[in-house]
Amino acid sequence: MMTREMEFRMERAGLIQVGDQVRLKEDAANTMAGVMYYYTIRDAIAMSNNTKKKLNSLEGVVTKIEASESYWTVTVKIDE
């Protein structure tokens, strides 16, 4: 089994904690570069950047939360 780490941007503190099991929502957008996928930690907690790679699993575990000036970067480990 492969593991993938994905980063999400969270704009409010304290919505999730390291170790939390999370579910993801997948959306797709047609762009000039082709189909791009983006993911949201349910329910509207944090959002990923666009990626060309579609995830095989929509569940993961929060492994890290890092604070920036105006947002938090949440890292989620996803077993694919």
C-alpha positions in Angstrom: 0.0 0.0 0.0 1.3 3.5 -0.9 1.0 6.5 1.3 0.6 10.0 0.1 0.8 13.2 2.1 -1.3 16.1 1.0 -1.4 19.7 2.3 -4.6 21.7 2.9 -5.1 25.3 3.8 -7.2 26.0 6.9 -8.3 29.6 7.7 -9.6 29.1 11.3 -7.6 27.6 14.2 -8.7 24.6 16.2 -11.1 23.0 13.8 -9.1 19.7 13.8 -6.1 18.3 15.7 -3.1 16.1 14.9 -4.2 12.5 14.9 -7.8 13.2 13.8 -9.2 10.9 11.2 -10.7 13.0 8.3 -12.9 12.4 5.3 -12.3 14.3 2.1 -14.6 15.6 -0.6 -13.4 15.5 -4.2 -14.2 18.1 -6.8 -12.9 18.5 -10.4 -12.4 21.5 -12.6 -11.8 21.5 -16.4 -8.9 23.8 -17.1 -6.7 24.7 -20.1 -4.2 22.2 -18.6 -6.8 19.4 -18.4 -8.9 18.1 -15.5 -7.6 19.3 -12.1 -8.8 17.8 -8.9 -9.1 19.6 -5.5 -10.1 18.2 -2.2 -11.8 19.6 0.9 -11.6 18.2 4.4 -15.2 17.7 5.4 -17.1 19.7 6.4 -15.4 22.7 4.8 -12.5 22.7 7.3 -9.6 23.1 4.8 -9.0 23.0 1.1 -6.1 21.6 -1.0 -4.4 23.1 -4.0 -5.3 21.8 -7.5 -3.7 18.5 -8.5 -3.7 16.4 -11.6 -3.6 13.2 -9.6 -6.9 11.8 -8.4 -6.8 10.2 -5.0 -7.8 6.5 -4.6 -9.0 7.0 -1.0 -11.0 9.9 0.5 -9.9 9.2 4.1 -6.8 10.1 6.0 -5.1 11.1 9.3 -3.9 14.6 10.2 -0.1 14.3 10.8 0.9 18.0 11.1 -0.6 21.5 11.5 1.7 24.5 10.9 0.7 28.1 11.6 1.5 30.9 9.1 0.6 34.6 9.5 -3.0 34.3 8.4 -3.7 30.6 7.9 -2.7 27.0 8.9 -1.2 24.3 6.7 -2.7 20.9 7.6 -0.9 17.8 6.4 -2.9 14.6 5.9 -1.5 11.1 5.4 -3.7 9.2 2.9 -3.2 5.4 2.3 -3.8 4.6 -1.3 
